[in-house]
């Protein structure tokens, strides 16, 4: 089982953000980034899910206040990256938007744009070797910093590219919630996918 982050690793950047009124109204709390500020990777998810108050620890970012702490997606992506060689001490987890969208809908372009300065601030503080994006919206918001967009998200998976705005390579991954659906369609089994992540992130300082 992957390590659940310590509350002390929660990197809150504002006490009460109101940039997106609908998200501010729908959230239980802001789901901030968490992990060592010396991490090699910044892992960007899409948005916190509503959460599960019955879970012992992995209740989800909307309830814990920390990104990627759900018993489904949070544990899964942390395990995938640990298997690829990037464990708890190597990875900082955050989201493209920090608040739970009502009805678990996708974040809007405006909401992604409103939250993007927080993401830039996080990457600047961590100074990672690479940024790993999980899912379409996380990839979209990071690439938007360079006025770019993937032609097809699935075609962009594991296609490492450099972000001039962030000064680091970006490696898109599947969102963990849809990992099993798309892995075989992309020609991977789990072990092959993990190996491909290791290869895509390895040597990023030379990119």
C-alpha positions in Angstrom: 0.0 0.0 0.0 1.4 3.5 -0.9 2.2 5.9 1.9 -0.5 8.3 2.9 0.9 11.9 3.0 1.4 13.6 6.4 -0.7 16.7 7.1 2.6 18.6 7.5 3.2 18.0 3.8 0.1 19.9 2.8 1.3 23.0 0.9 -1.6 25.5 1.3 -1.2 28.6 -0.8 -4.3 30.5 0.2 -6.6 30.4 3.2 -9.9 30.9 1.3 -9.6 31.1 -2.5 -12.7 32.5 -4.2 -11.5 32.8 -7.7 -14.2 30.3 -8.9 -17.5 31.0 -7.0 -19.1 27.7 -8.1 -16.2 25.6 -7.0 -15.9 27.6 -3.7 -19.5 26.8 -3.0 -19.3 23.1 -3.9 -16.1 22.2 -2.1 -15.7 20.9 1.5 -12.2 22.2 1.6 -9.4 23.2 -0.8 -7.3 20.2 -1.9 -3.8 21.5 -1.9 -0.6 19.9 -3.2 1.4 17.7 -0.9 4.7 16.0 -0.7 8.4 17.0 -0.3 9.3 20.3 -1.8 12.6 18.6 -2.8 10.7 16.0 -5.0 11.9 15.0 -8.4 8.4 14.9 -9.9 5.4 17.2 -9.7 2.4 15.0 -10.4 -0.7 17.0 -11.6 -4.2 15.5 -11.4 -7.4 17.0 -12.8 -9.6 17.9 -9.7 -10.5 16.4 -6.4 -13.4 14.0 -6.3 -16.2 14.4 -3.8 -14.6 12.0 -1.4 -15.6 9.1 0.8 -16.1 9.9 4.4 -16.3 6.2 5.3 -12.7 5.5 4.2 -10.2 5.3 7.1 -7.5 7.5 5.5 -8.0 7.7 1.8 -11.1 9.9 1.9 -10.1 12.1 -1.1 -8.9 15.6 -1.5 -12.2 17.3 -1.0 -12.3 15.9 2.6 -8.6 15.5 3.4 -7.5 18.9 1.9 -4.6 17.1 0.0 -4.5 16.1 -3.7 -4.6 12.5 -4.8 -5.6 11.1 -1.4 -8.6 9.0 -2.6 -8.8 5.3 -2.1 -9.2 4.7 -5.8 -7.3 7.2 -7.9 -4.9 8.5 -5.2 -3.7 5.1 -4.1 -3.5 3.9 -7.7 -1.3 6.7 -9.2 1.0 6.7 -6.1 1.5 2.9 -6.6 2.1 3.2 -10.3 4.7 5.9 -9.8 6.3 4.0 -6.9 6.5 0.9 -9.1 8.2 3.1 -11.8 10.8 4.2 -9.2 9.3 7.4 -7.9 8.0 6.8 -4.4 6.7 9.0 -1.7 10.0 10.9 -1.2 10.3 11.5 -4.9 6.9 12.9 -5.8 4.8 16.0 -5.1 1.1 15.6 -5.9 -1.3 18.4 -6.8 -4.3 19.1 -9.1 -5.1 21.3 -12.1 -8.0 22.8 -10.0 -7.9 22.6 -6.2 -11.6 22.4 -5.5 -14.2 19.7 -6.1 -16.4 20.6 -9.1 -20.2 20.1 -8.4 -21.5 16.8 -9.6 -18.0 15.6 -10.3 -18.1 17.5 -13.6 -15.0 18.4 -15.6 -13.4 21.7 -14.7 -14.1 24.5 -17.1 -11.5 26.3 -19.1 -12.0 29.4 -16.9 -11.5 27.3 -13.7 -8.3 25.8 -15.1 -7.0 29.2 -16.0 -7.9 30.6 -12.5 -6.0 27.9 -10.8 -3.0 27.8 -13.1 -1.0 30.4 -11.2 -1.1 28.1 -8.1 0.3 25.3 -10.2 3.1 27.6 -11.5 3.9 28.6 -8.0 4.1 25.0 -6.9 6.4 24.0 -9.7 8.6 27.0 -9.0 8.9 26.0 -5.3 9.6 22.3 -5.9 11.9 22.8 -8.9 11.3 19.2 -10.1 13.2 17.3 -12.8 9.9 16.8 -14.6 6.1 17.4 -14.4 3.9 14.4 -14.9 0.3 15.1 -15.9 -2.5 12.6 -15.4 -5.5 12.8 -17.7 -6.7 15.2 -20.4 -7.5 18.3 -18.2 -4.2 18.2 -16.3 -2.3 17.8 -19.6 -4.3 20.6 -21.2 -3.7 23.1 -18.4 0.0 22.5 -18.3 0.5 22.7 -22.0 -1.6 25.9 -22.1 1.3 27.6 -20.2 3.2 27.4 -23.5 0.1 28.2 -25.6 0.0 24.6 -26.8 -2.5 21.8 -26.8 -2.4 18.1 -27.6 -4.1 17.1 -30.9 -5.3 14.0 -29.2 -4.8 13.3 -25.5 -4.3 9.5 -26.0 -1.6 10.2 -28.6 0.2 12.4 -26.1 0.4 9.8 -23.4 4.1 9.1 -22.6 5.1 11.6 -25.3 7.7 13.7 -23.4 7.9 17.4 -24.3 9.6 20.4 -22.8 7.6 23.2 -21.2 9.5 26.5 -21.7 7.1 28.2 -19.3 8.0 25.8 -16.5 11.5 25.0 -17.6 11.0 21.3 -17.3 9.9 18.3 -19.4 6.3 17.3 -19.2 5.2 13.6 -19.4 1.5 12.9 -19.8 0.0 9.8 -18.3 -3.4 8.2 -18.3 -5.7 9.3 -15.5 -5.6 6.5 -12.9 -9.4 6.2 -13.0 -9.4 5.1 -16.6 -6.0 3.3 -16.6 -7.5 -0.2 -17.1 -9.8 1.0 -19.9 -7.0 2.5 -22.0 -3.9 0.5 -21.3 -4.6 -2.4 -23.6 -5.8 -0.1 -26.3 -2.5 1.7 -26.2 -0.7 -1.7 -26.4 0.5 -1.9 -22.8 0.0 -4.3 -19.9 0.6 -2.9 -16.4 4.3 -3.9 -16.3 4.9 -2.5 -19.7 3.2 0.8 -18.8 5.3 1.1 -15.6 8.5 0.4 -17.6 7.5 3.0 -20.2 6.9 5.6 -17.4 10.4 4.9 -16.0 11.9 5.3 -19.5 10.0 8.5 -20.3 11.0 10.2 -17.0 14.6 8.8 -16.9 17.2 11.2 -18.1 14.8 14.2 -18.0 17.7 16.5 -17.1 19.0 15.9 -20.6 15.8 16.9 -22.3 
